[in-house]
């Protein structure tokens, strides 16, 4: 069963963004723990971010999809 970080993955801008937010790792439940996870989504803030894999929970907010260039949700 595919799990996703986004509540409505079909509404995302492209298949690449959908795939990036899927959680298919059999070793890690948290995307911050999985070195293959690139994108994080914060539902409460409606923000997308690149995960900085430095052992913590650091992110870099993004305003545009890294694959298709579509403007994402507003970030503050």
CHARMM internal coordinates of N, CA and C (Angstrom, degrees):
IC EDIT
DIST 1 N 1 CA 1.4535
DIST 1 CA 1 C 1.5388
ANGL 1 N 1 CA 1 C 109.10
DIST 1 C 2 N 1.2898
ANGL 1 CA 1 C 2 N 115.57
DIHE 1 N 1 CA 1 C 2 N 130.33
DIST 2 N 2 CA 1.4504
ANGL 1 C 2 N 2 CA 120.91
DIHE 1 CA 1 C 2 N 2 CA 178.60
DIST 2 CA 2 C 1.5146
ANGL 2 N 2 CA 2 C 110.21
DIHE 1 C 2 N 2 CA 2 C -83.53
DIST 2 C 3 N 1.3316
ANGL 2 CA 2 C 3 N 116.31
DIHE 2 N 2 CA 2 C 3 N 130.88
DIST 3 N 3 CA 1.4597
ANGL 2 C 3 N 3 CA 121.90
DIHE 2 CA 2 C 3 N 3 CA 174.69
DIST 3 CA 3 C 1.5205
ANGL 3 N 3 CA 3 C 106.88
DIHE 2 C 3 N 3 CA 3 C -110.44
DIST 3 C 4 N 1.2924
ANGL 3 CA 3 C 4 N 116.62
DIHE 3 N 3 CA 3 C 4 N 152.12
DIST 4 N 4 CA 1.4523
ANGL 3 C 4 N 4 CA 120.75
DIHE 3 CA 3 C 4 N 4 CA 179.84
DIST 4 CA 4 C 1.5199
ANGL 4 N 4 CA 4 C 110.28
DIHE 3 C 4 N 4 CA 4 C -135.63
DIST 4 C 5 N 1.3365
ANGL 4 CA 4 C 5 N 115.06
DIHE 4 N 4 CA 4 C 5 N 154.31
DIST 5 N 5 CA 1.4528
ANGL 4 C 5 N 5 CA 120.62
DIHE 4 CA 4 C 5 N 5 CA 176.40
DIST 5 CA 5 C 1.5300
ANGL 5 N 5 CA 5 C 111.61
DIHE 4 C 5 N 5 CA 5 C -79.43
DIST 5 C 6 N 1.3160
ANGL 5 CA 5 C 6 N 117.52
DIHE 5 N 5 CA 5 C 6 N -18.03
DIST 6 N 6 CA 1.4640
ANGL 5 C 6 N 6 CA 121.82
DIHE 5 CA 5 C 6 N 6 CA -174.82
DIST 6 CA 6 C 1.5282
ANGL 6 N 6 CA 6 C 109.90
DIHE 5 C 6 N 6 CA 6 C -100.59
DIST 6 C 7 N 1.3371
ANGL 6 CA 6 C 7 N 118.55
DIHE 6 N 6 CA 6 C 7 N 135.68
DIST 7 N 7 CA 1.4702
ANGL 6 C 7 N 7 CA 120.79
DIHE 6 CA 6 C 7 N 7 CA -177.16
DIST 7 CA 7 C 1.5231
ANGL 7 N 7 CA 7 C 114.00
DIHE 6 C 7 N 7 CA 7 C -67.16
DIST 7 C 8 N 1.3241
ANGL 7 CA 7 C 8 N 118.52
DIHE 7 N 7 CA 7 C 8 N -23.40
DIST 8 N 8 CA 1.4590
ANGL 7 C 8 N 8 CA 121.81
DIHE 7 CA 7 C 8 N 8 CA -179.14
DIST 8 CA 8 C 1.5285
ANGL 8 N 8 CA 8 C 109.05
DIHE 7 C 8 N 8 CA 8 C -138.46
DIST 8 C 9 N 1.3348
ANGL 8 CA 8 C 9 N 118.31
DIHE 8 N 8 CA 8 C 9 N 75.26
DIST 9 N 9 CA 1.4598
ANGL 8 C 9 N 9 CA 120.57
DIHE 8 CA 8 C 9 N 9 CA -174.41
DIST 9 CA 9 C 1.5252
ANGL 9 N 9 CA 9 C 114.44
DIHE 8 C 9 N 9 CA 9 C -60.30
DIST 9 C 10 N 1.3261
ANGL 9 CA 9 C 10 N 117.52
DIHE 9 N 9 CA 9 C 10 N -26.21
DIST 10 N 10 CA 1.4635
ANGL 9 C 10 N 10 CA 119.68
DIHE 9 CA 9 C 10 N 10 CA 178.99
DIST 10 CA 10 C 1.5218
ANGL 10 N 10 CA 10 C 112.63
DIHE 9 C 10 N 10 CA 10 C -67.91
DIST 10 C 11 N 1.3278
ANGL 10 CA 10 C 11 N 117.27
DIHE 10 N 10 CA 10 C 11 N -16.96
DIST 11 N 11 CA 1.4658
ANGL 10 C 11 N 11 CA 120.65
DIHE 10 CA 10 C 11 N 11 CA -179.98
DIST 11 CA 11 C 1.5280
ANGL 11 N 11 CA 11 C 112.05
DIHE 10 C 11 N 11 CA 11 C -87.02
DIST 11 C 12 N 1.3214
ANGL 11 CA 11 C 12 N 117.70
DIHE 11 N 11 CA 11 C 12 N -5.59
DIST 12 N 12 CA 1.4651
ANGL 11 C 12 N 12 CA 120.44
DIHE 11 CA 11 C 12 N 12 CA -178.31
DIST 12 CA 12 C 1.5212
ANGL 12 N 12 CA 12 C 110.67
DIHE 11 C 12 N 12 CA 12 C -71.80
DIST 12 C 13 N 1.3096
ANGL 12 CA 12 C 13 N 115.48
DIHE 12 N 12 CA 12 C 13 N 161.16
DIST 13 N 13 CA 1.4575
ANGL 12 C 13 N 13 CA 122.67
DIHE 12 CA 12 C 13 N 13 CA -169.54
DIST 13 CA 13 C 1.5203
ANGL 13 N 13 CA 13 C 114.78
DIHE 12 C 13 N 13 CA 13 C -67.12
DIST 13 C 14 N 1.3320
ANGL 13 CA 13 C 14 N 118.61
DIHE 13 N 13 CA 13 C 14 N -31.96
DIST 14 N 14 CA 1.4617
ANGL 13 C 14 N 14 CA 119.39
DIHE 13 CA 13 C 14 N 14 CA -176.46
DIST 14 CA 14 C 1.5299
ANGL 14 N 14 CA 14 C 110.46
DIHE 13 C 14 N 14 CA 14 C -156.60
DIST 14 C 15 N 1.3133
ANGL 14 CA 14 C 15 N 115.71
DIHE 14 N 14 CA 14 C 15 N 165.84
DIST 15 N 15 CA 1.4611
ANGL 14 C 15 N 15 CA 121.13
DIHE 14 CA 14 C 15 N 15 CA -179.60
DIST 15 CA 15 C 1.5252
ANGL 15 N 15 CA 15 C 111.38
DIHE 14 C 15 N 15 CA 15 C -64.12
DIST 15 C 16 N 1.3149
ANGL 15 CA 15 C 16 N 118.01
DIHE 15 N 15 CA 15 C 16 N -31.96
DIST 16 N 16 CA 1.4618
ANGL 15 C 16 N 16 CA 121.00
DIHE 15 CA 15 C 16 N 16 CA 179.86
DIST 16 CA 16 C 1.5302
ANGL 16 N 16 CA 16 C 110.61
DIHE 15 C 16 N 16 CA 16 C -66.02
DIST 16 C 17 N 1.3286
ANGL 16 CA 16 C 17 N 117.14
DIHE 16 N 16 CA 16 C 17 N -40.91
DIST 17 N 17 CA 1.4632
ANGL 16 C 17 N 17 CA 120.35
DIHE 16 CA 16 C 17 N 17 CA 177.55
DIST 17 CA 17 C 1.5232
ANGL 17 N 17 CA 17 C 109.82
DIHE 16 C 17 N 17 CA 17 C -67.54
DIST 17 C 18 N 1.3230
ANGL 17 CA 17 C 18 N 117.57
DIHE 17 N 17 CA 17 C 18 N -40.69
DIST 18 N 18 CA 1.4612
ANGL 17 C 18 N 18 CA 120.58
DIHE 17 CA 17 C 18 N 18 CA 176.38
DIST 18 CA 18 C 1.5235
ANGL 18 N 18 CA 18 C 110.27
DIHE 17 C 18 N 18 CA 18 C -58.40
DIST 18 C 19 N 1.3108
ANGL 18 CA 18 C 19 N 117.04
DIHE 18 N 18 CA 18 C 19 N -46.81
DIST 19 N 19 CA 1.4631
ANGL 18 C 19 N 19 CA 121.43
DIHE 18 CA 18 C 19 N 19 CA -178.82
DIST 19 CA 19 C 1.5238
ANGL 19 N 19 CA 19 C 111.00
DIHE 18 C 19 N 19 CA 19 C -64.49
DIST 19 C 20 N 1.3237
ANGL 19 CA 19 C 20 N 117.68
DIHE 19 N 19 CA 19 C 20 N -37.83
DIST 20 N 20 CA 1.4652
ANGL 19 C 20 N 20 CA 121.20
DIHE 19 CA 19 C 20 N 20 CA -178.89
DIST 20 CA 20 C 1.5291
ANGL 20 N 20 CA 20 C 111.77
DIHE 19 C 20 N 20 CA 20 C -66.64
DIST 20 C 21 N 1.3207
ANGL 20 CA 20 C 21 N 117.35
DIHE 20 N 20 CA 20 C 21 N -26.97
DIST 21 N 21 CA 1.4632
ANGL 20 C 21 N 21 CA 120.99
DIHE 20 CA 20 C 21 N 21 CA -178.97
DIST 21 CA 21 C 1.5230
ANGL 21 N 21 CA 21 C 113.32
DIHE 20 C 21 N 21 CA 21 C -94.97
DIST 21 C 22 N 1.3482
ANGL 21 CA 21 C 22 N 116.82
DIHE 21 N 21 CA 21 C 22 N -1.29
DIST 22 N 22 CA 1.4560
ANGL 21 C 22 N 22 CA 120.11
DIHE 21 CA 21 C 22 N 22 CA 175.74
DIST 22 CA 22 C 1.5231
ANGL 22 N 22 CA 22 C 109.20
DIHE 21 C 22 N 22 CA 22 C -76.69
DIST 22 C 23 N 1.3220
ANGL 22 CA 22 C 23 N 115.77
DIHE 22 N 22 CA 22 C 23 N 144.69
DIST 23 N 23 CA 1.4597
ANGL 22 C 23 N 23 CA 121.88
DIHE 22 CA 22 C 23 N 23 CA 178.31
DIST 23 CA 23 C 1.5263
ANGL 23 N 23 CA 23 C 107.93
DIHE 22 C 23 N 23 CA 23 C -110.73
DIST 23 C 24 N 1.3184
ANGL 23 CA 23 C 24 N 116.78
DIHE 23 N 23 CA 23 C 24 N 91.36
DIST 24 N 24 CA 1.4574
ANGL 23 C 24 N 24 CA 121.40
DIHE 23 CA 23 C 24 N 24 CA -177.83
DIST 24 CA 24 C 1.5187
ANGL 24 N 24 CA 24 C 113.23
DIHE 23 C 24 N 24 CA 24 C -110.38
DIST 24 C 25 N 1.3078
ANGL 24 CA 24 C 25 N 118.16
DIHE 24 N 24 CA 24 C 25 N 6.08
DIST 25 N 25 CA 1.4562
ANGL 24 C 25 N 25 CA 122.18
DIHE 24 CA 24 C 25 N 25 CA -177.04
DIST 25 CA 25 C 1.5258
ANGL 25 N 25 CA 25 C 110.19
DIHE 24 C 25 N 25 CA 25 C -72.12
DIST 25 C 26 N 1.3180
ANGL 25 CA 25 C 26 N 116.21
DIHE 25 N 25 CA 25 C 26 N 128.98
DIST 26 N 26 CA 1.4676
ANGL 25 C 26 N 26 CA 120.25
DIHE 25 CA 25 C 26 N 26 CA 179.13
DIST 26 CA 26 C 1.5246
ANGL 26 N 26 CA 26 C 112.05
DIHE 25 C 26 N 26 CA 26 C -82.78
DIST 26 C 27 N 1.3341
ANGL 26 CA 26 C 27 N 117.31
DIHE 26 N 26 CA 26 C 27 N -12.08
DIST 27 N 27 CA 1.4666
ANGL 26 C 27 N 27 CA 121.22
DIHE 26 CA 26 C 27 N 27 CA -178.18
DIST 27 CA 27 C 1.5233
ANGL 27 N 27 CA 27 C 113.88
DIHE 26 C 27 N 27 CA 27 C -100.88
DIST 27 C 28 N 1.3367
ANGL 27 CA 27 C 28 N 117.45
DIHE 27 N 27 CA 27 C 28 N -22.91
DIST 28 N 28 CA 1.4620
ANGL 27 C 28 N 28 CA 120.69
DIHE 27 CA 27 C 28 N 28 CA -173.96
DIST 28 CA 28 C 1.5263
ANGL 28 N 28 CA 28 C 110.80
DIHE 27 C 28 N 28 CA 28 C -130.89
DIST 28 C 29 N 1.3342
ANGL 28 CA 28 C 29 N 116.29
DIHE 28 N 28 CA 28 C 29 N 130.47
DIST 29 N 29 CA 1.4657
ANGL 28 C 29 N 29 CA 121.13
DIHE 28 CA 28 C 29 N 29 CA 174.89
DIST 29 CA 29 C 1.5196
ANGL 29 N 29 CA 29 C 111.83
DIHE 28 C 29 N 29 CA 29 C -88.64
DIST 29 C 30 N 1.3123
ANGL 29 CA 29 C 30 N 116.46
DIHE 29 N 29 CA 29 C 30 N -23.24
DIST 30 N 30 CA 1.4649
ANGL 29 C 30 N 30 CA 122.59
DIHE 29 CA 29 C 30 N 30 CA -176.76
DIST 30 CA 30 C 1.5235
ANGL 30 N 30 CA 30 C 109.23
DIHE 29 C 30 N 30 CA 30 C -105.10
DIST 30 C 31 N 1.3369
ANGL 30 CA 30 C 31 N 118.00
DIHE 30 N 30 CA 30 C 31 N 126.20
DIST 31 N 31 CA 1.4704
ANGL 30 C 31 N 31 CA 119.59
DIHE 30 CA 30 C 31 N 31 CA -179.60
DIST 31 CA 31 C 1.5284
ANGL 31 N 31 CA 31 C 113.20
DIHE 30 C 31 N 31 CA 31 C -59.98
DIST 31 C 32 N 1.3223
ANGL 31 CA 31 C 32 N 118.00
DIHE 31 N 31 CA 31 C 32 N -24.84
DIST 32 N 32 CA 1.4610
ANGL 31 C 32 N 32 CA 120.33
DIHE 31 CA 31 C 32 N 32 CA 179.67
DIST 32 CA 32 C 1.5247
ANGL 32 N 32 CA 32 C 111.58
DIHE 31 C 32 N 32 CA 32 C -73.38
DIST 32 C 33 N 1.3203
ANGL 32 CA 32 C 33 N 116.94
DIHE 32 N 32 CA 32 C 33 N -20.52
DIST 33 N 33 CA 1.4639
ANGL 32 C 33 N 33 CA 121.43
DIHE 32 CA 32 C 33 N 33 CA 178.10
DIST 33 CA 33 C 1.5201
ANGL 33 N 33 CA 33 C 112.74
DIHE 32 C 33 N 33 CA 33 C -89.16
DIST 33 C 34 N 1.3113
ANGL 33 CA 33 C 34 N 117.56
DIHE 33 N 33 CA 33 C 34 N -17.92
DIST 34 N 34 CA 1.4686
ANGL 33 C 34 N 34 CA 122.22
DIHE 33 CA 33 C 34 N 34 CA -175.73
DIST 34 CA 34 C 1.5288
ANGL 34 N 34 CA 34 C 110.32
DIHE 33 C 34 N 34 CA 34 C -94.90
DIST 34 C 35 N 1.3300
ANGL 34 CA 34 C 35 N 117.51
DIHE 34 N 34 CA 34 C 35 N 119.76
DIST 35 N 35 CA 1.4630
ANGL 34 C 35 N 35 CA 119.70
DIHE 34 CA 34 C 35 N 35 CA -179.31
DIST 35 CA 35 C 1.5287
ANGL 35 N 35 CA 35 C 113.89
DIHE 34 C 35 N 35 CA 35 C -66.34
DIST 35 C 36 N 1.3339
ANGL 35 CA 35 C 36 N 117.43
DIHE 35 N 35 CA 35 C 36 N -15.26
DIST 36 N 36 CA 1.4674
ANGL 35 C 36 N 36 CA 120.61
DIHE 35 CA 35 C 36 N 36 CA 178.94
DIST 36 CA 36 C 1.5260
ANGL 36 N 36 CA 36 C 113.20
DIHE 35 C 36 N 36 CA 36 C -86.20
DIST 36 C 37 N 1.3243
ANGL 36 CA 36 C 37 N 118.32
DIHE 36 N 36 CA 36 C 37 N -12.56
DIST 37 N 37 CA 1.4682
ANGL 36 C 37 N 37 CA 121.78
DIHE 36 CA 36 C 37 N 37 CA 179.29
DIST 37 CA 37 C 1.5244
ANGL 37 N 37 CA 37 C 109.50
DIHE 36 C 37 N 37 CA 37 C -79.78
DIST 37 C 38 N 1.3202
ANGL 37 CA 37 C 38 N 115.88
DIHE 37 N 37 CA 37 C 38 N 129.90
DIST 38 N 38 CA 1.4639
ANGL 37 C 38 N 38 CA 121.21
DIHE 37 CA 37 C 38 N 38 CA -177.68
DIST 38 CA 38 C 1.5183
ANGL 38 N 38 CA 38 C 113.61
DIHE 37 C 38 N 38 CA 38 C -108.60
DIST 38 C 39 N 1.3315
ANGL 38 CA 38 C 39 N 116.54
DIHE 38 N 38 CA 38 C 39 N -34.71
DIST 39 N 39 CA 1.4635
ANGL 38 C 39 N 39 CA 122.01
DIHE 38 CA 38 C 39 N 39 CA -171.80
DIST 39 CA 39 C 1.5186
ANGL 39 N 39 CA 39 C 109.56
DIHE 38 C 39 N 39 CA 39 C -118.93
DIST 39 C 40 N 1.3257
ANGL 39 CA 39 C 40 N 116.04
DIHE 39 N 39 CA 39 C 40 N 140.37
DIST 40 N 40 CA 1.4636
ANGL 39 C 40 N 40 CA 122.13
DIHE 39 CA 39 C 40 N 40 CA 173.15
DIST 40 CA 40 C 1.5253
ANGL 40 N 40 CA 40 C 107.83
DIHE 39 C 40 N 40 CA 40 C -118.75
DIST 40 C 41 N 1.3201
ANGL 40 CA 40 C 41 N 115.59
DIHE 40 N 40 CA 40 C 41 N 149.24
DIST 41 N 41 CA 1.4594
ANGL 40 C 41 N 41 CA 121.32
DIHE 40 CA 40 C 41 N 41 CA 177.12
DIST 41 CA 41 C 1.5214
ANGL 41 N 41 CA 41 C 108.37
DIHE 40 C 41 N 41 CA 41 C -125.98
DIST 41 C 42 N 1.3190
ANGL 41 CA 41 C 42 N 116.56
DIHE 41 N 41 CA 41 C 42 N 129.96
DIST 42 N 42 CA 1.4617
ANGL 41 C 42 N 42 CA 122.81
DIHE 41 CA 41 C 42 N 42 CA 176.41
DIST 42 CA 42 C 1.5212
ANGL 42 N 42 CA 42 C 107.01
DIHE 41 C 42 N 42 CA 42 C -105.74
DIST 42 C 43 N 1.3199
ANGL 42 CA 42 C 43 N 115.88
DIHE 42 N 42 CA 42 C 43 N 106.58
DIST 43 N 43 CA 1.4699
ANGL 42 C 43 N 43 CA 120.33
DIHE 42 CA 42 C 43 N 43 CA -175.88
DIST 43 CA 43 C 1.5181
ANGL 43 N 43 CA 43 C 111.96
DIHE 42 C 43 N 43 CA 43 C -65.78
DIST 43 C 44 N 1.3303
ANGL 43 CA 43 C 44 N 117.57
DIHE 43 N 43 CA 43 C 44 N -39.71
DIST 44 N 44 CA 1.4635
ANGL 43 C 44 N 44 CA 120.97
DIHE 43 CA 43 C 44 N 44 CA -178.73
DIST 44 CA 44 C 1.5148
ANGL 44 N 44 CA 44 C 113.07
DIHE 43 C 44 N 44 CA 44 C -61.11
DIST 44 C 45 N 1.3314
ANGL 44 CA 44 C 45 N 116.19
DIHE 44 N 44 CA 44 C 45 N -36.37
DIST 45 N 45 CA 1.4658
ANGL 44 C 45 N 45 CA 121.22
DIHE 44 CA 44 C 45 N 45 CA -179.76
DIST 45 CA 45 C 1.5234
ANGL 45 N 45 CA 45 C 112.80
DIHE 44 C 45 N 45 CA 45 C -99.87
DIST 45 C 46 N 1.3345
ANGL 45 CA 45 C 46 N 116.73
DIHE 45 N 45 CA 45 C 46 N -7.54
DIST 46 N 46 CA 1.4661
ANGL 45 C 46 N 46 CA 122.66
DIHE 45 CA 45 C 46 N 46 CA -176.39
DIST 46 CA 46 C 1.5311
ANGL 46 N 46 CA 46 C 110.44
DIHE 45 C 46 N 46 CA 46 C 53.62
DIST 46 C 47 N 1.3482
ANGL 46 CA 46 C 47 N 115.09
DIHE 46 N 46 CA 46 C 47 N 50.84
DIST 47 N 47 CA 1.4565
ANGL 46 C 47 N 47 CA 121.21
DIHE 46 CA 46 C 47 N 47 CA -178.05
DIST 47 CA 47 C 1.5227
ANGL 47 N 47 CA 47 C 111.16
DIHE 46 C 47 N 47 CA 47 C -125.42
DIST 47 C 48 N 1.3231
ANGL 47 CA 47 C 48 N 114.81
DIHE 47 N 47 CA 47 C 48 N 146.20
DIST 48 N 48 CA 1.4514
ANGL 47 C 48 N 48 CA 122.70
DIHE 47 CA 47 C 48 N 48 CA 175.24
DIST 48 CA 48 C 1.5239
ANGL 48 N 48 CA 48 C 108.00
DIHE 47 C 48 N 48 CA 48 C -110.46
DIST 48 C 49 N 1.3374
ANGL 48 CA 48 C 49 N 116.23
DIHE 48 N 48 CA 48 C 49 N 148.42
DIST 49 N 49 CA 1.4535
ANGL 48 C 49 N 49 CA 119.39
DIHE 48 CA 48 C 49 N 49 CA -178.21
DIST 49 CA 49 C 1.5247
ANGL 49 N 49 CA 49 C 110.60
DIHE 48 C 49 N 49 CA 49 C -153.31
DIST 49 C 50 N 1.3257
ANGL 49 CA 49 C 50 N 114.95
DIHE 49 N 49 CA 49 C 50 N 153.71
DIST 50 N 50 CA 1.4565
ANGL 49 C 50 N 50 CA 121.12
DIHE 49 CA 49 C 50 N 50 CA 170.86
DIST 50 CA 50 C 1.5210
ANGL 50 N 50 CA 50 C 107.79
DIHE 49 C 50 N 50 CA 50 C -83.05
DIST 50 C 51 N 1.3241
ANGL 50 CA 50 C 51 N 116.61
DIHE 50 N 50 CA 50 C 51 N 135.33
DIST 51 N 51 CA 1.4563
ANGL 50 C 51 N 51 CA 121.05
DIHE 50 CA 50 C 51 N 51 CA 179.08
DIST 51 CA 51 C 1.5232
ANGL 51 N 51 CA 51 C 108.96
DIHE 50 C 51 N 51 CA 51 C -81.82
DIST 51 C 52 N 1.3303
ANGL 51 CA 51 C 52 N 116.73
DIHE 51 N 51 CA 51 C 52 N 130.16
DIST 52 N 52 CA 1.4627
ANGL 51 C 52 N 52 CA 122.64
DIHE 51 CA 51 C 52 N 52 CA 174.52
DIST 52 CA 52 C 1.5301
ANGL 52 N 52 CA 52 C 105.49
DIHE 51 C 52 N 52 CA 52 C -95.74
DIST 52 C 53 N 1.3111
ANGL 52 CA 52 C 53 N 116.44
DIHE 52 N 52 CA 52 C 53 N 107.81
DIST 53 N 53 CA 1.4673
ANGL 52 C 53 N 53 CA 120.66
DIHE 52 CA 52 C 53 N 53 CA -177.29
DIST 53 CA 53 C 1.5222
ANGL 53 N 53 CA 53 C 110.10
DIHE 52 C 53 N 53 CA 53 C -82.02
DIST 53 C 54 N 1.3336
ANGL 53 CA 53 C 54 N 114.72
DIHE 53 N 53 CA 53 C 54 N 80.30
DIST 54 N 54 CA 1.4615
ANGL 53 C 54 N 54 CA 120.95
DIHE 53 CA 53 C 54 N 54 CA -179.35
DIST 54 CA 54 C 1.5241
ANGL 54 N 54 CA 54 C 111.29
DIHE 53 C 54 N 54 CA 54 C -120.75
DIST 54 C 55 N 1.3204
ANGL 54 CA 54 C 55 N 116.12
DIHE 54 N 54 CA 54 C 55 N 15.47
DIST 55 N 55 CA 1.4567
ANGL 54 C 55 N 55 CA 120.55
DIHE 54 CA 54 C 55 N 55 CA -179.23
DIST 55 CA 55 C 1.5153
ANGL 55 N 55 CA 55 C 113.75
DIHE 54 C 55 N 55 CA 55 C 92.13
DIST 55 C 56 N 1.3285
ANGL 55 CA 55 C 56 N 117.02
DIHE 55 N 55 CA 55 C 56 N -7.78
DIST 56 N 56 CA 1.4616
ANGL 55 C 56 N 56 CA 121.24
DIHE 55 CA 55 C 56 N 56 CA 179.53
DIST 56 CA 56 C 1.5137
ANGL 56 N 56 CA 56 C 110.81
DIHE 55 C 56 N 56 CA 56 C -114.60
DIST 56 C 57 N 1.3120
ANGL 56 CA 56 C 57 N 115.56
DIHE 56 N 56 CA 56 C 57 N -150.14
DIST 57 N 57 CA 1.4684
ANGL 56 C 57 N 57 CA 121.15
DIHE 56 CA 56 C 57 N 57 CA -179.54
DIST 57 CA 57 C 1.5209
ANGL 57 N 57 CA 57 C 110.51
DIHE 56 C 57 N 57 CA 57 C -122.13
DIST 57 C 58 N 1.3306
ANGL 57 CA 57 C 58 N 116.22
DIHE 57 N 57 CA 57 C 58 N 34.10
DIST 58 N 58 CA 1.4634
ANGL 57 C 58 N 58 CA 120.74
DIHE 57 CA 57 C 58 N 58 CA 179.94
DIST 58 CA 58 C 1.5217
ANGL 58 N 58 CA 58 C 110.99
DIHE 57 C 58 N 58 CA 58 C -75.63
DIST 58 C 59 N 1.3369
ANGL 58 CA 58 C 59 N 115.11
DIHE 58 N 58 CA 58 C 59 N 145.12
DIST 59 N 59 CA 1.4603
ANGL 58 C 59 N 59 CA 122.17
DIHE 58 CA 58 C 59 N 59 CA 178.48
DIST 59 CA 59 C 1.5226
ANGL 59 N 59 CA 59 C 109.67
DIHE 58 C 59 N 59 CA 59 C -139.79
DIST 59 C 60 N 1.3079
ANGL 59 CA 59 C 60 N 114.36
DIHE 59 N 59 CA 59 C 60 N 163.02
DIST 60 N 60 CA 1.4624
ANGL 59 C 60 N 60 CA 121.95
DIHE 59 CA 59 C 60 N 60 CA 171.82
DIST 60 CA 60 C 1.5257
ANGL 60 N 60 CA 60 C 106.18
DIHE 59 C 60 N 60 CA 60 C -120.46
DIST 60 C 61 N 1.3267
ANGL 60 CA 60 C 61 N 117.14
DIHE 60 N 60 CA 60 C 61 N 114.37
DIST 61 N 61 CA 1.4660
ANGL 60 C 61 N 61 CA 120.64
DIHE 60 CA 60 C 61 N 61 CA -179.09
DIST 61 CA 61 C 1.5238
ANGL 61 N 61 CA 61 C 109.99
DIHE 60 C 61 N 61 CA 61 C -62.67
DIST 61 C 62 N 1.3285
ANGL 61 CA 61 C 62 N 115.44
DIHE 61 N 61 CA 61 C 62 N 142.23
DIST 62 N 62 CA 1.4579
ANGL 61 C 62 N 62 CA 120.98
DIHE 61 CA 61 C 62 N 62 CA 177.62
DIST 62 CA 62 C 1.5220
ANGL 62 N 62 CA 62 C 109.21
DIHE 61 C 62 N 62 CA 62 C -124.00
DIST 62 C 63 N 1.3015
ANGL 62 CA 62 C 63 N 115.86
DIHE 62 N 62 CA 62 C 63 N 146.64
DIST 63 N 63 CA 1.4714
ANGL 62 C 63 N 63 CA 121.99
DIHE 62 CA 62 C 63 N 63 CA -179.74
DIST 63 CA 63 C 1.5169
ANGL 63 N 63 CA 63 C 112.83
DIHE 62 C 63 N 63 CA 63 C -106.76
DIST 63 C 64 N 1.3358
ANGL 63 CA 63 C 64 N 116.15
DIHE 63 N 63 CA 63 C 64 N -16.44
DIST 64 N 64 CA 1.4614
ANGL 63 C 64 N 64 CA 121.59
DIHE 63 CA 63 C 64 N 64 CA -178.28
DIST 64 CA 64 C 1.5184
ANGL 64 N 64 CA 64 C 109.80
DIHE 63 C 64 N 64 CA 64 C -131.89
DIST 64 C 65 N 1.3054
ANGL 64 CA 64 C 65 N 116.84
DIHE 64 N 64 CA 64 C 65 N 148.07
DIST 65 N 65 CA 1.4544
ANGL 64 C 65 N 65 CA 121.92
DIHE 64 CA 64 C 65 N 65 CA 178.06
DIST 65 CA 65 C 1.5267
ANGL 65 N 65 CA 65 C 109.17
DIHE 64 C 65 N 65 CA 65 C -63.85
DIST 65 C 66 N 1.3295
ANGL 65 CA 65 C 66 N 117.86
DIHE 65 N 65 CA 65 C 66 N 129.97
DIST 66 N 66 CA 1.4613
ANGL 65 C 66 N 66 CA 119.87
DIHE 65 CA 65 C 66 N 66 CA 179.89
DIST 66 CA 66 C 1.5278
ANGL 66 N 66 CA 66 C 113.47
DIHE 65 C 66 N 66 CA 66 C -69.36
DIST 66 C 67 N 1.3311
ANGL 66 CA 66 C 67 N 118.81
DIHE 66 N 66 CA 66 C 67 N -14.57
DIST 67 N 67 CA 1.4515
ANGL 66 C 67 N 67 CA 121.75
DIHE 66 CA 66 C 67 N 67 CA -178.15
DIST 67 CA 67 C 1.5249
ANGL 67 N 67 CA 67 C 112.90
DIHE 66 C 67 N 67 CA 67 C -99.62
DIST 67 C 68 N 1.3284
ANGL 67 CA 67 C 68 N 117.62
DIHE 67 N 67 CA 67 C 68 N -46.47
DIST 68 N 68 CA 1.4709
ANGL 67 C 68 N 68 CA 118.57
DIHE 67 CA 67 C 68 N 68 CA -174.84
DIST 68 CA 68 C 1.5247
ANGL 68 N 68 CA 68 C 113.63
DIHE 67 C 68 N 68 CA 68 C -111.36
DIST 68 C 69 N 1.3247
ANGL 68 CA 68 C 69 N 117.59
DIHE 68 N 68 CA 68 C 69 N -11.04
DIST 69 N 69 CA 1.4630
ANGL 68 C 69 N 69 CA 121.25
DIHE 68 CA 68 C 69 N 69 CA 177.10
DIST 69 CA 69 C 1.5198
ANGL 69 N 69 CA 69 C 115.33
DIHE 68 C 69 N 69 CA 69 C 83.63
DIST 69 C 70 N 1.3153
ANGL 69 CA 69 C 70 N 118.09
DIHE 69 N 69 CA 69 C 70 N 2.77
DIST 70 N 70 CA 1.4652
ANGL 69 C 70 N 70 CA 121.36
DIHE 69 CA 69 C 70 N 70 CA 179.54
DIST 70 CA 70 C 1.5225
ANGL 70 N 70 CA 70 C 110.42
DIHE 69 C 70 N 70 CA 70 C -66.09
DIST 70 C 71 N 1.3380
ANGL 70 CA 70 C 71 N 116.30
DIHE 70 N 70 CA 70 C 71 N 139.30
DIST 71 N 71 CA 1.4516
ANGL 70 C 71 N 71 CA 120.72
DIHE 70 CA 70 C 71 N 71 CA 176.38
DIST 71 CA 71 C 1.5304
ANGL 71 N 71 CA 71 C 108.77
DIHE 70 C 71 N 71 CA 71 C -66.28
DIST 71 C 72 N 1.3253
ANGL 71 CA 71 C 72 N 115.06
DIHE 71 N 71 CA 71 C 72 N 131.56
DIST 72 N 72 CA 1.4562
ANGL 71 C 72 N 72 CA 121.03
DIHE 71 CA 71 C 72 N 72 CA 179.64
DIST 72 CA 72 C 1.5165
ANGL 72 N 72 CA 72 C 110.41
DIHE 71 C 72 N 72 CA 72 C -93.66
DIST 72 C 73 N 1.3126
ANGL 72 CA 72 C 73 N 116.63
DIHE 72 N 72 CA 72 C 73 N -173.16
DIST 73 N 73 CA 1.4685
ANGL 72 C 73 N 73 CA 121.53
DIHE 72 CA 72 C 73 N 73 CA 178.38
DIST 73 CA 73 C 1.5220
ANGL 73 N 73 CA 73 C 109.55
DIHE 72 C 73 N 73 CA 73 C -56.00
DIST 73 C 74 N 1.2946
ANGL 73 CA 73 C 74 N 115.66
DIHE 73 N 73 CA 73 C 74 N 151.56
DIST 74 N 74 CA 1.4570
ANGL 73 C 74 N 74 CA 120.96
DIHE 73 CA 73 C 74 N 74 CA 178.50
DIST 74 CA 74 C 1.5076
ANGL 74 N 74 CA 74 C 110.56
DIHE 73 C 74 N 74 CA 74 C -61.92
DIST 74 C 75 N 1.3282
ANGL 74 CA 74 C 75 N 116.59
DIHE 74 N 74 CA 74 C 75 N 135.23
DIST 75 N 75 CA 1.4571
ANGL 74 C 75 N 75 CA 121.48
DIHE 74 CA 74 C 75 N 75 CA 175.73
DIST 75 CA 75 C 1.5105
ANGL 75 N 75 CA 75 C 108.49
DIHE 74 C 75 N 75 CA 75 C -111.84
DIST 75 C 76 N 1.3183
ANGL 75 CA 75 C 76 N 115.17
DIHE 75 N 75 CA 75 C 76 N 151.24
DIST 76 N 76 CA 1.4707
ANGL 75 C 76 N 76 CA 119.59
DIHE 75 CA 75 C 76 N 76 CA -179.72
DIST 76 CA 76 C 1.4991
ANGL 76 N 76 CA 76 C 109.81
DIHE 75 C 76 N 76 CA 76 C -105.05
END
COOR INIT
IC SEED 1 N 1 CA 1 C
IC BUILD
